[in-house]
Amino acid sequence: ANKILKESKKGKLPVVSQQMRLVALMSRADLQKNADYPNATKDERKQLMVAAAIGTRPADRDRVRALVAAGVNAIVVDSSQGDS
């Protein structure tokens, strides 16, 4: 995909699966960011890893479930209120 995007005059390149489903959209800016930030933390699919912070309140449990369902890579528990 990188080679095709570099050689074409297109700004964006759709990446599709064998079932012809769109799985990614690469842009020239993506290539530049990869060159500028080679040490960015990425997963095995070369996607940026994502973390989220939550509190210790009971309502945050629902947020954890939603974050996990969305594919978050790490969750940080912030107990700064001091009452947990």
N, C-alpha and C positions, 0 to 999 in steps of 0.2 A: 504494500500500500504506500509506503514511504517513497519508493522509487517511482511509482505511477504518478503520485502527486507532484514530485519534484519535476518530472519530465513533462507533465501536462501544463496547460495554461489555466487550469481550473483553480478556483479558490478552495473548493471543498470536494471531498471524495466520499461517497457513501460506501460503507462496508456491509456486505450482505452475507447471510449464511447460505448453506447449500439449499435450504428451503426458500431462498429468496426473501428472507425477512431481514429488515434493517437492524443491524446490531451495533453499529457505530457510525459516526460521521467525523472524518478527519479533516483538518484545515491546515493551511500553510502556517498559521499561527501555532498550531500544535507542534509542527516540525521545529519551529524556532524555539518554542518553550522546552522541547526535549533537548535541544542543543544548549540552551542557556542554563538549564537546571538538570544536569545529568544525574545528580544524586537524589532527586526527588523520590520519596518513598512510594513505590508502586507494587501492586500485587502481581501474581503470576500471569495475569492477562494484560499487564502493563497499564492498568488503570490506577490513578492516584488513590492511595488509601485514605480513608475518612474516619475521623474520630468525633465524638460528641460528648459533652459534659451534661450530667444530670445532678439533681439535688437528692436529698434523702427523704423527701416527703412521699407519702403513699401514692399520690397522683403521678409521681415520676415512674412508677412501675409500668403504667400504660405507655409512657414515652419510651421506655426501654424496649418493650415489645415491638413498638412501631419502628424504632431504630434498627433492631435486629432484622425485622421483616424487610426493611429497605436496604439491608446489606452493609451496615456500618461495620468497620473493621475493629474499632476499639471504643469502649465506653469508660469515661472517667467519672468517678463519683466525687462530687464536691460537697464536703461536709463543713463548710466554713461557718455555718450558723452556730456551731458548737453545741447544739442541743440534740444531736443524733446519737 
